[in-house]
């Protein structure tokens, strides 16, 4: 029996995973937590075989949770299950102790395979995570995702990185504020970050704008 702990701040995600995993005779969901702080406490108490961990959560994010689990000497194998598979998230998670890294759009069969692999102490990374690690290893400065940005989106990203508000960007590019908001949302989705601050850090990291 593989005992699982779910750590995700979205109740609907936890419920979906519980329903999916309940169909497997050799897998038992031992517990669920809505944030990292609660998750670390439950991991200490339950000592599950595998933890499915989200990255972006309130109170304590997934990366900090990984560090806390290691500090607490929790021996559970951790699979990060998240919506973010960009370079900024994959490498830090693996370095912090995750044995697996999967995007939330993973197929059921792939998730079950990853859980079984992790329970055996074997790594399980989806293709996007593998690509991110390869880019890190090669030292690539511009991941392929930048090529998916249109010229206008790239321009908007650079202005966001310069600290401009949507209103200021709209004025600079002679666009409506609503149009700029749409561009910003598209950019965040394409580069796989959650907010403008992370977008700015991304732009600096990939030398789209000079460091301050």
MDTraj code that builds the backbone (N, CA, C; nanometers):
import mdtraj as md
import numpy as np

residues = "UNK UNK UNK UNK UNK UNK UNK UNK UNK UNK UNK UNK UNK UNK UNK UNK UNK UNK UNK UNK UNK UNK UNK UNK UNK UNK UNK UNK UNK UNK UNK UNK UNK UNK UNK UNK UNK UNK UNK UNK UNK UNK UNK UNK UNK UNK UNK UNK UNK UNK UNK UNK UNK UNK UNK UNK UNK UNK UNK UNK UNK UNK UNK UNK UNK UNK UNK UNK UNK UNK UNK UNK UNK UNK UNK UNK UNK UNK UNK UNK UNK UNK UNK UNK UNK UNK UNK UNK UNK UNK UNK UNK UNK UNK UNK UNK UNK UNK UNK UNK UNK UNK UNK UNK UNK UNK UNK UNK UNK UNK UNK UNK UNK UNK UNK UNK UNK UNK UNK UNK UNK UNK UNK UNK UNK UNK UNK UNK UNK UNK UNK UNK UNK UNK UNK UNK UNK UNK UNK UNK UNK UNK UNK UNK UNK UNK UNK UNK UNK UNK UNK UNK UNK UNK UNK UNK UNK UNK UNK UNK UNK UNK UNK UNK UNK UNK UNK UNK UNK UNK UNK UNK UNK UNK UNK UNK UNK UNK UNK UNK UNK UNK UNK UNK UNK UNK UNK UNK UNK UNK UNK UNK UNK UNK UNK UNK UNK UNK UNK UNK UNK UNK UNK UNK UNK UNK UNK UNK UNK UNK UNK UNK".split()
xyz = np.array([
    [0.0838, -0.1201, 0.0000],
    [0.0000, 0.0000, 0.0000],
    [0.0873, 0.1251, 0.0000],
    [0.0605, 0.2165, -0.0933],
    [0.1328, 0.3433, -0.1003],
    [0.0454, 0.4505, -0.0360],
    [0.0931, 0.5070, 0.0744],
    [0.0163, 0.6077, 0.1481],
    [0.0543, 0.7468, 0.0973],
    [-0.0486, 0.8264, 0.0643],
    [-0.0294, 0.9566, 0.0003],
    [-0.0771, 1.0694, 0.0907],
    [-0.0024, 1.1805, 0.0904],
    [-0.0476, 1.3044, 0.1527],
    [-0.0602, 1.4096, 0.0432],
    [-0.1760, 1.4747, 0.0362],
    [-0.2004, 1.5796, -0.0620],
    [-0.1819, 1.7157, 0.0039],
    [-0.1008, 1.8027, -0.0573],
    [-0.0836, 1.9392, -0.0062],
    [-0.1114, 2.0358, -0.1204],
    [-0.2274, 2.0987, -0.1158],
    [-0.2708, 2.1910, -0.2206],
    [-0.3753, 2.2840, -0.1614],
    [-0.3666, 2.4120, -0.1945],
    [-0.4604, 2.5068, -0.1344],
    [-0.5969, 2.5081, -0.2019],
    [-0.6112, 2.4389, -0.3138],
    [-0.7404, 2.4347, -0.3828],
    [-0.8159, 2.3072, -0.3463],
    [-0.9287, 2.3248, -0.2782],
    [-1.0065, 2.2101, -0.2328],
    [-1.0532, 2.1233, -0.3490],
    [-1.0888, 2.1867, -0.4593],
    [-1.1394, 2.1090, -0.5732],
    [-1.0306, 2.0198, -0.6321],
    [-0.9050, 2.0652, -0.6259],
    [-0.7929, 1.9832, -0.6736],
    [-0.7739, 1.8638, -0.5814],
    [-0.7779, 1.8897, -0.4514],
    [-0.7608, 1.7795, -0.3552],
    [-0.8725, 1.6764, -0.3704],
    [-0.9957, 1.7250, -0.3855],
    [-1.1082, 1.6330, -0.4001],
    [-1.0957, 1.5505, -0.5281],
    [-1.0521, 1.6170, -0.6359],
    [-1.0330, 1.5450, -0.7618],
    [-0.9271, 1.4371, -0.7504],
    [-0.8174, 1.4692, -0.6847],
    [-0.7110, 1.3709, -0.6657],
    [-0.7559, 1.2557, -0.5776],
    [-0.8305, 1.2877, -0.4734],
    [-0.8801, 1.1817, -0.3847],
    [-0.9717, 1.0864, -0.4600],
    [-1.0588, 1.1415, -0.5433],
    [-1.1500, 1.0582, -0.6225],
    [-1.0725, 0.9697, -0.7187],
    [-0.9730, 1.0301, -0.7844],
    [-0.8921, 0.9557, -0.8813],
    [-0.8126, 0.8442, -0.8135],
    [-0.7473, 0.8777, -0.7020],
    [-0.6599, 0.7809, -0.6351],
    [-0.7385, 0.6729, -0.5624],
    [-0.8643, 0.7025, -0.5257],
    [-0.9473, 0.6036, -0.4559],
    [-0.9764, 0.4824, -0.5437],
    [-0.9601, 0.4990, -0.6742],
    [-0.9865, 0.3887, -0.7669],
    [-0.8726, 0.2872, -0.7704],
    [-0.7596, 0.3219, -0.7073],
    [-0.6422, 0.2341, -0.7112],
    [-0.6300, 0.1555, -0.5808],
    [-0.6322, 0.0235, -0.5919],
    [-0.6342, -0.0619, -0.4726],
    [-0.5093, -0.0480, -0.3878],
    [-0.3952, -0.0187, -0.4517],
    [-0.2695, -0.0172, -0.3768],
    [-0.2293, 0.1225, -0.3296],
    [-0.3213, 0.2197, -0.3482],
    [-0.2925, 0.3574, -0.3074],
    [-0.3973, 0.4055, -0.2081],
    [-0.3509, 0.4653, -0.0999],
    [-0.4404, 0.5185, 0.0029],
    [-0.4049, 0.6647, 0.0296],
    [-0.5045, 0.7534, 0.0251],
    [-0.4826, 0.8930, 0.0626],
    [-0.4917, 0.9014, 0.2143],
    [-0.3763, 0.9198, 0.2790],
    [-0.3704, 0.9198, 0.4248],
    [-0.4137, 1.0528, 0.4843],
    [-0.4030, 1.1607, 0.4040],
    [-0.4418, 1.2912, 0.4565],
    [-0.4309, 1.3983, 0.3507],
    [-0.4824, 1.5159, 0.3830],
    [-0.4754, 1.6290, 0.2917],
    [-0.4575, 1.7573, 0.3707],
    [-0.3825, 1.8507, 0.3127],
    [-0.3558, 1.9788, 0.3790],
    [-0.3775, 2.0916, 0.2803],
    [-0.4222, 2.2069, 0.3323],
    [-0.4567, 2.3199, 0.2466],
    [-0.3428, 2.4202, 0.2307],
    [-0.2322, 2.3991, 0.3023],
    [-0.1163, 2.4868, 0.2869],
    [0.0088, 2.4145, 0.3351],
    [0.1236, 2.4745, 0.3076],
    [0.2489, 2.4093, 0.3404],
    [0.2713, 2.3900, 0.4890],
    [0.2341, 2.4891, 0.5691],
    [0.2541, 2.4794, 0.7138],
    [0.1780, 2.3606, 0.7716],
    [0.0526, 2.3485, 0.7302],
    [-0.0293, 2.2360, 0.7751],
    [0.0255, 2.1057, 0.7191],
    [0.0750, 2.1123, 0.5944],
    [0.1263, 1.9927, 0.5301],
    [0.2479, 1.9353, 0.6001],
    [0.3406, 2.0217, 0.6432],
    [0.4599, 1.9748, 0.7135],
    [0.4202, 1.9059, 0.8434],
    [0.3260, 1.9666, 0.9171],
    [0.2798, 1.9070, 1.0427],
    [0.2184, 1.7692, 1.0182],
    [0.1353, 1.7588, 0.9145],
    [0.0707, 1.6300, 0.8856],
    [0.1718, 1.5270, 0.8377],
    [0.2720, 1.5721, 0.7610],
    [0.3751, 1.4799, 0.7136],
    [0.4534, 1.4210, 0.8303],
    [0.4792, 1.5036, 0.9312],
    [0.5485, 1.4536, 1.0506],
    [0.4659, 1.3469, 1.1209],
    [0.3346, 1.3718, 1.1298],
    [0.2463, 1.2802, 1.2019],
    [0.2186, 1.1523, 1.1237],
    [0.1939, 1.1679, 0.9931],
    [0.1486, 1.0544, 0.9117],
    [0.2628, 0.9754, 0.8490],
    [0.3763, 1.0426, 0.8258],
    [0.4888, 0.9788, 0.7574],
    [0.4434, 0.9029, 0.6317],
    [0.3799, 0.9719, 0.5374],
    [0.3315, 0.9052, 0.4148],
    [0.4481, 0.8601, 0.3276],
    [0.4187, 0.7704, 0.2359],
    [0.5222, 0.7252, 0.1429],
    [0.5512, 0.8331, 0.0390],
    [0.4446, 0.8966, -0.0106],
    [0.4579, 0.9964, -0.1174],
    [0.3725, 1.1182, -0.0832],
    [0.4277, 1.2359, -0.1111],
    [0.3540, 1.3614, -0.0942],
    [0.3354, 1.4256, -0.2309],
    [0.2116, 1.4625, -0.2624],
    [0.1840, 1.5405, -0.3834],
    [0.1718, 1.6859, -0.3395],
    [0.2618, 1.7700, -0.3885],
    [0.2777, 1.9055, -0.3363],
    [0.2597, 2.0121, -0.4435],
    [0.1709, 2.1068, -0.4169],
    [0.1570, 2.2246, -0.5029],
    [0.2684, 2.3230, -0.4679],
    [0.3009, 2.4137, -0.5606],
    [0.4071, 2.5107, -0.5335],
    [0.3558, 2.6428, -0.4791],
    [0.2506, 2.6978, -0.5392],
    [0.2023, 2.8291, -0.4991],
    [0.0860, 2.8154, -0.4016],
    [0.1141, 2.8436, -0.2745],
    [0.0138, 2.8296, -0.1690],
    [0.0305, 2.9419, -0.0681],
    [-0.0764, 2.9735, 0.0060],
    [-0.0655, 3.0749, 0.1115],
    [0.0079, 3.0203, 0.2334],
    [0.0533, 3.1101, 0.3180],
    [0.1198, 3.0804, 0.4455],
    [0.2598, 3.0223, 0.4272],
    [0.2717, 2.9179, 0.3482],
    [0.4036, 2.8601, 0.3195],
    [0.3983, 2.7975, 0.1813],
    [0.4801, 2.8472, 0.0879],
    [0.4728, 2.7940, -0.0482],
    [0.5404, 2.6577, -0.0581],
    [0.5310, 2.5977, -0.1743],
    [0.5825, 2.4631, -0.1922],
    [0.7322, 2.4510, -0.1729],
    [0.8070, 2.5496, -0.2195],
    [0.9528, 2.5443, -0.2065],
    [0.9944, 2.5488, -0.0597],
    [0.9334, 2.6391, 0.0154],
    [0.9635, 2.6462, 0.1587],
    [0.9193, 2.5190, 0.2291],
    [0.8076, 2.4629, 0.1831],
    [0.7595, 2.3370, 0.2412],
    [0.8617, 2.2259, 0.2209],
    [0.9215, 2.2203, 0.1023],
    [1.0254, 2.1201, 0.0763],
    [1.1422, 2.1356, 0.1723],
    [1.1845, 2.2589, 0.1950],
    [1.2948, 2.2837, 0.2882],
    [1.2566, 2.2428, 0.4310],
    [1.1327, 2.2733, 0.4696],
    [1.0872, 2.2389, 0.6049],
    [1.0755, 2.0868, 0.6220],
    [1.0310, 2.0187, 0.5184],
    [1.0219, 1.8722, 0.5252],
    [1.1600, 1.8106, 0.5413],
    [1.2568, 1.8658, 0.4699],
    [1.3934, 1.8151, 0.4817],
    [1.4490, 1.8423, 0.6212],
    [1.4250, 1.9640, 0.6720],
    [1.4740, 2.0003, 0.8052],
    [1.4120, 1.9120, 0.9130],
    [1.2862, 1.8724, 0.8910],
    [1.2156, 1.7877, 0.9876],
    [1.2494, 1.6397, 0.9693],
    [1.3364, 1.6113, 0.8732],
    [1.3785, 1.4728, 0.8439],
    [1.2613, 1.3819, 0.8076],
    [1.1639, 1.4400, 0.7406],
    [1.0533, 1.3600, 0.6870],
    [1.1058, 1.2813, 0.5680],
    [1.0881, 1.1518, 0.5689],
    [1.1476, 1.0646, 0.4668],
    [1.0562, 1.0426, 0.3461],
    [0.9388, 1.1033, 0.3461],
    [0.8460, 1.0865, 0.2340],
    [0.9078, 1.1356, 0.1041],
    [0.8765, 1.0692, -0.0068],
    [0.9181, 1.1156, -0.1389],
    [0.8163, 1.2191, -0.1871],
    [0.8657, 1.3306, -0.2382],
    [0.7773, 1.4409, -0.2769],
    [0.7707, 1.4570, -0.4276],
    [0.6478, 1.4585, -0.4797],
    [0.6237, 1.4907, -0.6203],
    [0.5575, 1.6272, -0.6251],
    [0.6209, 1.7224, -0.6906],
    [0.5595, 1.8525, -0.7105],
    [0.4557, 1.8389, -0.8214],
    [0.3336, 1.8815, -0.7933],
    [0.2247, 1.8761, -0.8908],
    [0.1709, 2.0181, -0.9023],
    [0.2055, 2.0864, -1.0113],
    [0.1828, 2.2301, -1.0186],
    [0.1454, 2.2738, -1.1597],
    [0.1108, 2.4004, -1.1730],
    [0.0798, 2.4574, -1.3044],
    [0.2016, 2.5247, -1.3659],
    [0.3148, 2.5225, -1.2953],
    [0.4331, 2.5950, -1.3410],
    [0.5483, 2.4990, -1.3680],
    [0.5945, 2.4952, -1.4936],
    [0.7063, 2.4079, -1.5297],
    [0.8182, 2.4871, -1.5961],
    [0.8287, 2.6157, -1.5614],
    [0.9353, 2.6981, -1.6181],
    [1.0637, 2.6782, -1.5391],
    [1.1740, 2.7304, -1.5943],
    [1.3060, 2.7120, -1.5349],
    [1.3136, 2.7644, -1.3918],
    [1.2396, 2.8708, -1.3617],
    [1.2483, 2.9324, -1.2293],
    [1.1913, 2.8439, -1.1191],
    [1.1075, 2.7482, -1.1541],
    [1.0427, 2.6653, -1.0536],
    [1.0993, 2.5236, -1.0468],
    [1.1342, 2.4650, -1.1608],
    [1.1746, 2.3239, -1.1628],
    [1.3043, 2.3005, -1.0864],
    [1.4110, 2.3693, -1.1255],
    [1.5411, 2.3458, -1.0639],
    [1.5414, 2.3678, -0.9130],
    [1.4840, 2.4783, -0.8631],
    [1.4814, 2.4974, -0.7174],
    [1.4066, 2.3865, -0.6440],
    [1.2976, 2.3376, -0.7036],
    [1.2198, 2.2315, -0.6392],
    [1.2992, 2.1016, -0.6314],
    [1.3663, 2.0670, -0.7396],
    [1.4477, 1.9449, -0.7404],
    [1.5639, 1.9596, -0.6426],
    [1.6265, 2.0759, -0.6421],
    [1.7383, 2.0994, -0.5507],
    [1.6938, 2.0930, -0.4046],
    [1.5686, 2.1303, -0.3795],
    [1.5159, 2.1301, -0.2432],
    [1.4705, 1.9915, -0.1978],
    [1.4743, 1.8935, -0.2873],
    [1.4445, 1.7574, -0.2455],
    [1.3313, 1.6854, -0.3152],
    [1.2623, 1.7515, -0.4086],
    [1.1540, 1.6821, -0.4797],
    [1.2109, 1.5713, -0.5676],
    [1.1464, 1.4566, -0.5673],
    [1.1901, 1.3452, -0.6510],
    [1.1134, 1.3417, -0.7826],
    [1.0023, 1.4159, -0.7866],
    [0.9215, 1.4206, -0.9082],
    [0.8687, 1.5599, -0.9331],
    [0.8359, 1.5871, -1.0596],
    [0.7820, 1.7191, -1.0957],
    [0.6878, 1.6996, -1.2136],
    [0.5586, 1.7302, -1.1912],
    [0.4570, 1.7085, -1.2935],
    [0.3688, 1.8326, -1.3085],
    [0.3248, 1.8573, -1.4301],
    [0.2260, 1.9627, -1.4539],
    [0.0883, 1.9080, -1.4205],
    [-0.0015, 1.9970, -1.3756],
    [-0.1344, 1.9521, -1.3338],
    [-0.2213, 1.9006, -1.4480],
    [-0.1787, 1.9199, -1.5707],
    [-0.2554, 1.8629, -1.6820],
    [-0.2095, 1.7214, -1.7145],
    [-0.1320, 1.6612, -1.6260],
    [-0.0802, 1.5256, -1.6461],
    [-0.1958, 1.4257, -1.6623],
    [-0.1749, 1.3261, -1.7436],
    [-0.2744, 1.2204, -1.7599],
    [-0.2750, 1.1299, -1.6365],
    [-0.3883, 1.0671, -1.6123],
    [-0.4024, 0.9803, -1.4948],
    [-0.2953, 0.8719, -1.4933],
    [-0.2737, 0.8077, -1.6060],
    [-0.1756, 0.6990, -1.6115],
    [-0.0358, 0.7490, -1.5781],
    [-0.0026, 0.8698, -1.6232],
    [0.1296, 0.9270, -1.5960],
    [0.1443, 0.9606, -1.4472],
    [0.0374, 1.0126, -1.3873],
    [0.0419, 1.0443, -1.2453],
    [0.0604, 0.9178, -1.1624],
    [-0.0155, 0.8151, -1.1934],
    [-0.0045, 0.6897, -1.1184],
    [0.1340, 0.6286, -1.1346],
    [0.1871, 0.6369, -1.2550],
    [0.3222, 0.5851, -1.2800],
    [0.4238, 0.6623, -1.1963],
    [0.4092, 0.7939, -1.1920],
    [0.5020, 0.8770, -1.1153],
    [0.4948, 0.8444, -0.9668],
    [0.3742, 0.8220, -0.9157],
    [0.3581, 0.7871, -0.7744],
    [0.4270, 0.6550, -0.7430],
    [0.4079, 0.5571, -0.8296],
    [0.4711, 0.4265, -0.8071],
    [0.6233, 0.4373, -0.8163],
    [0.6713, 0.5173, -0.9120],
    [0.8156, 0.5389, -0.9261],
    [0.8715, 0.6062, -0.8005],
    [0.8034, 0.7108, -0.7542],
    [0.8499, 0.7836, -0.6369],
    [0.8529, 0.6938, -0.5137],
    [0.7515, 0.6100, -0.4987],
    [0.7456, 0.5196, -0.3840],
    [0.8649, 0.4248, -0.3816],
    [0.9209, 0.3990, -0.4992],
    [1.0392, 0.3128, -0.5113],
    [1.1693, 0.3923, -0.5038],
    [1.1555, 0.5238, -0.4842],
    [1.2744, 0.6073, -0.4775],
    [1.3321, 0.6437, -0.6118],
    [1.2489, 0.6369, -0.7159],
    [1.2957, 0.6663, -0.8508],
    [1.2328, 0.7958, -0.9003],
    [1.3104, 0.8817, -0.9678],
    [1.2586, 1.0116, -1.0114],
    [1.1510, 1.0007, -1.1180],
    [1.0630, 1.0999, -1.1201],
    [0.9549, 1.1035, -1.2189],
    [0.9330, 1.2492, -1.2600],
    [0.9777, 1.2833, -1.3798],
    [0.9653, 1.4198, -1.4304],
    [0.8895, 1.4184, -1.5615],
    [0.7975, 1.5137, -1.5782],
    [0.7309, 1.5213, -1.7078],
    [0.8264, 1.5866, -1.8083],
    [0.7870, 1.5877, -1.9345],
    [0.8772, 1.6330, -2.0405],
    [0.9162, 1.7802, -2.0243],
    [0.8223, 1.8629, -1.9796],
    [0.8523, 2.0053, -1.9621],
    [0.9555, 2.0261, -1.8518],
    [0.9433, 1.9504, -1.7442],
    [1.0403, 1.9605, -1.6352],
    [1.1767, 1.9109, -1.6794],
    [1.1789, 1.8036, -1.7563],
    [1.3057, 1.7533, -1.8088],
    [1.3734, 1.8567, -1.8980],
    [1.2939, 1.9216, -1.9823],
    [1.3491, 2.0251, -2.0703],
    [1.4079, 2.1399, -1.9892],
    [1.3382, 2.1787, -1.8828],
    [1.3859, 2.2884, -1.7984],
    [1.5198, 2.2528, -1.7340],
    [1.5315, 2.1284, -1.6867],
    [1.6567, 2.0857, -1.6238],
    [1.7695, 2.0800, -1.7263],
    [1.7375, 2.0377, -1.8473],
    [1.8392, 2.0330, -1.9530],
    [1.8876, 2.1727, -1.9878],
    [1.7971, 2.2683, -1.9937],
    [1.8386, 2.4060, -2.0222],
    [1.9273, 2.4588, -1.9115],
    [1.8931, 2.4259, -1.7880],
    [1.9767, 2.4683, -1.6756],
    [2.1160, 2.4073, -1.6878],
    [2.1203, 2.2789, -1.7228],
    [2.2491, 2.2099, -1.7339],
    [2.3348, 2.2676, -1.8459],
    [2.2690, 2.3075, -1.9568],
    [2.3431, 2.3631, -2.0702],
    [2.3745, 2.5107, -2.0505],
    [2.3057, 2.5731, -1.9540],
    [2.3266, 2.7156, -1.9324],
    [2.2598, 2.8021, -2.0364],
    [2.1527, 2.7517, -2.0979],
    [2.0808, 2.8315, -2.1978],
    [2.0223, 2.9560, -2.1315],
    [2.0418, 3.0698, -2.1919],
    [1.9923, 3.1939, -2.1328],
    [1.8526, 3.2293, -2.1817],
    [1.8121, 3.1772, -2.2959],
    [1.6802, 3.2099, -2.3501],
    [1.6030, 3.0813, -2.3783],
    [1.5147, 3.0395, -2.2863],
    [1.4358, 2.9197, -2.3098],
    [1.3415, 2.9380, -2.4281],
    [1.2998, 2.8280, -2.4916],
    [1.2130, 2.8353, -2.6095],
    [1.0850, 2.9136, -2.5878],
    [1.0382, 2.9248, -2.4632],
    [0.9114, 2.9919, -2.4387],
    [0.9152, 3.1366, -2.4846],
    [1.0322, 3.2000, -2.4820],
    [1.0411, 3.3386, -2.5269],
    [1.0018, 3.3515, -2.6731],
    [1.0295, 3.2478, -2.7499],
    [0.9951, 3.2498, -2.8909],
    [0.8456, 3.2460, -2.9151],
    [0.7683, 3.2093, -2.8108],
    [0.6224, 3.2045, -2.8257],
    [0.5589, 3.3418, -2.8051],
    [0.6360, 3.4370, -2.7548],
    [0.5828, 3.5717, -2.7340],
    [0.5818, 3.6489, -2.8649],
    [0.4742, 3.7199, -2.8904],
    [0.4712, 3.8072, -3.0069],
    [0.5598, 3.9282, -2.9796],
    [0.5889, 4.0051, -3.0853],
    [0.6732, 4.1233, -3.0689],
    [0.6105, 4.2200, -2.9686],
    [0.4783, 4.2361, -2.9744],
    [0.4097, 4.3269, -2.8830],
    [0.4150, 4.2743, -2.7396],
    [0.3944, 4.1435, -2.7230],
    [0.4007, 4.0845, -2.5893],
    [0.5397, 4.0992, -2.5290],
    [0.6419, 4.0820, -2.6115],
    [0.7789, 4.0991, -2.5647],
    [0.8032, 4.2438, -2.5214],
    [0.7478, 4.3355, -2.5975],
    [0.7599, 4.4772, -2.5656],
    [0.6916, 4.5079, -2.4325],
    [0.5735, 4.4518, -2.4138],
    [0.4994, 4.4713, -2.2897],
    [0.5768, 4.4125, -2.1719],
    [0.6342, 4.2943, -2.1897],
    [0.7126, 4.2305, -2.0832],
    [0.8285, 4.3202, -2.0402],
    [0.8965, 4.3779, -2.1366],
    [1.0095, 4.4663, -2.1040],
    [0.9638, 4.5876, -2.0246],
    [0.8476, 4.6428, -2.0591],
    [0.7973, 4.7599, -1.9882],
    [0.7489, 4.7229, -1.8473],
    [0.6901, 4.6045, -1.8354],
    [0.6523, 4.5546, -1.7026],
    [0.7764, 4.5436, -1.6149],
    [0.8842, 4.4911, -1.6743],
    [1.0094, 4.4733, -1.6004],
    [1.0710, 4.6070, -1.5586],
    [1.0347, 4.7121, -1.6309],
    [1.0843, 4.8454, -1.5967],
    [0.9994, 4.9119, -1.4885],
    [0.8966, 4.8385, -1.4414],
    [0.8148, 4.8880, -1.3326],
    [0.6946, 4.9705, -1.3741],
    [0.6626, 4.9711, -1.5035],
    [0.5487, 5.0498, -1.5503],
    [0.4164, 4.9845, -1.5140],
    [0.3173, 5.0639, -1.4826],
    [0.1816, 5.0153, -1.4592],
    [0.1126, 4.9937, -1.5938],
    [-0.0038, 4.9291, -1.5917],
    [-0.0785, 4.9101, -1.7163],
    [-0.1127, 5.0447, -1.7809],
    [-0.1478, 5.1416, -1.6980],
    [-0.1825, 5.2743, -1.7494],
    [-0.0633, 5.3397, -1.8183],
    [0.0530, 5.3276, -1.7576],
    [0.1743, 5.3861, -1.8151],
    [0.2144, 5.3151, -1.9441],
    [0.1987, 5.1824, -1.9453],
    [0.2306, 5.1064, -2.0667],
    [0.1353, 5.1451, -2.1788],
    [0.0083, 5.1587, -2.1447],
    [-0.0918, 5.1976, -2.2442],
    [-0.0568, 5.3320, -2.3064],
    [-0.0155, 5.4261, -2.2241],
    [0.0225, 5.5581, -2.2739],
    [0.1462, 5.5501, -2.3625],
    [0.2422, 5.4689, -2.3205],
    [0.3676, 5.4567, -2.3952],
    [0.3474, 5.3929, -2.5316],
    [0.2564, 5.2953, -2.5391],
    [0.2370, 5.2200, -2.6634],
    [0.1126, 5.2638, -2.7413],
    [0.0449, 5.3674, -2.6924],
    [-0.0778, 5.4162, -2.7572],
    [-0.1839, 5.3065, -2.7674],
    [-0.2041, 5.2369, -2.6559],
    [-0.3043, 5.1317, -2.6485],
    [-0.4023, 5.1655, -2.5366],
    [-0.5145, 5.0955, -2.5324],
    [-0.6061, 5.1135, -2.4207],
    [-0.5537, 5.0331, -2.3018],
    [-0.5945, 5.0749, -2.1837],
    [-0.5502, 5.0044, -2.0635],
    [-0.6020, 4.8604, -2.0623],
    [-0.7227, 4.8396, -2.1141],
    [-0.7783, 4.7048, -2.1209],
    [-0.6975, 4.6140, -2.2123],
    [-0.6509, 4.6697, -2.3251],
    [-0.5686, 4.5923, -2.4179],
    [-0.4380, 4.5516, -2.3516],
    [-0.3784, 4.6450, -2.2796],
    [-0.2528, 4.6152, -2.2102],
    [-0.2738, 4.5063, -2.1054],
    [-0.3856, 4.5144, -2.0341],
    [-0.4160, 4.4123, -1.9345],
    [-0.4218, 4.2741, -1.9985],
    [-0.4806, 4.2677, -2.1181],
    [-0.4869, 4.1412, -2.1901],
    [-0.3493, 4.0909, -2.2288],
    [-0.2640, 4.1827, -2.2744],
    [-0.1270, 4.1452, -2.3104],
    [-0.0510, 4.0930, -2.1885],
    [-0.0659, 4.1625, -2.0758],
    [0.0046, 4.1214, -1.9551],
    [-0.0397, 3.9810, -1.9118],
    [-0.1692, 3.9556, -1.9159],
    [-0.2208, 3.8232, -1.8793],
    [-0.1641, 3.7152, -1.9710],
    [-0.1567, 3.7462, -2.1000],
    [-0.1030, 3.6500, -2.1972],
    [0.0447, 3.6224, -2.1700],
    [0.1189, 3.7269, -2.1386],
    [0.2623, 3.7119, -2.1109],
    [0.2843, 3.6258, -1.9866],
    [0.2109, 3.6542, -1.8797],
    [0.2252, 3.5763, -1.7563],
    [0.1979, 3.4290, -1.7816],
    [0.0933, 3.4017, -1.8598],
    [0.0576, 3.2622, -1.8893],
    [0.1659, 3.1941, -1.9722],
    [0.2186, 3.2641, -2.0709],
    [0.3167, 3.2032, -2.1610],
    [0.4504, 3.1746, -2.0927],
    [0.4937, 3.2657, -2.0049],
    [0.6246, 3.2434, -1.9415],
    [0.6097, 3.1677, -1.8098],
    [0.4843, 3.1380, -1.7712],
    [0.4606, 3.0509, -1.6572],
    [0.4892, 3.1124, -1.5219],
    [0.4532, 3.2407, -1.5045],
    [0.4709, 3.3039, -1.3745],
    [0.3367, 3.3556, -1.3250],
    [0.3300, 3.3878, -1.1944],
    [0.2015, 3.4203, -1.1335],
    [0.1705, 3.5691, -1.1279],
    [0.2737, 3.6533, -1.1306],
    [0.2462, 3.7959, -1.1142],
    [0.3518, 3.8812, -1.1841],
    [0.3347, 4.0125, -1.1778],
    [0.4230, 4.1067, -1.2471],
    [0.5647, 4.1038, -1.1904],
    [0.5753, 4.0848, -1.0595],
    [0.7082, 4.0804, -0.9977],
    [0.7900, 3.9648, -1.0529],
    [0.7266, 3.8476, -1.0625],
    [0.7964, 3.7318, -1.1171],
    [0.8287, 3.7524, -1.2645],
    [0.7388, 3.8206, -1.3360],
    [0.7636, 3.8504, -1.4773],
    [0.8858, 3.9407, -1.4917],
    [0.8969, 4.0391, -1.4029],
    [1.0112, 4.1298, -1.4065],
    [1.1406, 4.0547, -1.3782],
    [1.1371, 3.9654, -1.2794],
    [1.2555, 3.8856, -1.2481],
    [1.2935, 3.7964, -1.3654],
    [1.1931, 3.7427, -1.4322],
    [1.2149, 3.6584, -1.5496],
    [1.2849, 3.7382, -1.6594],
    [1.2370, 3.8598, -1.6818],
    [1.2951, 3.9440, -1.7871],
    [1.4398, 3.9790, -1.7567],
    [1.4681, 4.0084, -1.6310],
    [1.6066, 4.0396, -1.5921],
    [1.6949, 3.9163, -1.6064],
    [1.6434, 3.8017, -1.5607],
    [1.7211, 3.6782, -1.5670],
    [1.7618, 3.6447, -1.7098],
    [1.6704, 3.6694, -1.8034],
    [1.6979, 3.6352, -1.9425],
    [1.7478, 3.7556, -2.0234],
    [1.7953, 3.8563, -1.9475],
    [1.8674, 3.9699, -2.0067],
    [1.7835, 4.0475, -2.1089],
    [1.6529, 4.0536, -2.0846],
    [1.5676, 4.1352, -2.1687],
    [1.5746, 4.2821, -2.1291],
    [1.6081, 4.3034, -2.0032],
    [1.6306, 4.4382, -1.9507],
    [1.7530, 4.4320, -1.8607],
    [1.8250, 4.5428, -1.8431],
    [1.9433, 4.5411, -1.7573],
    [1.9050, 4.5303, -1.6097],
    [1.9903, 4.4687, -1.5335],
    [1.9684, 4.4613, -1.3883],
    [1.9875, 4.5997, -1.3274],
    [1.9050, 4.6283, -1.2266],
    [1.9162, 4.7584, -1.1611],
    [2.0246, 4.7519, -1.0532],
])
top = md.Topology()
chain = top.add_chain()
for i, resn in enumerate(residues, 1):
    res = top.add_residue(resn, chain, resSeq=i)
    for name in ("N", "CA", "C"):
        top.add_atom(name, md.element.get_by_symbol(name[0]), res)
traj = md.Trajectory(xyz[None], top)
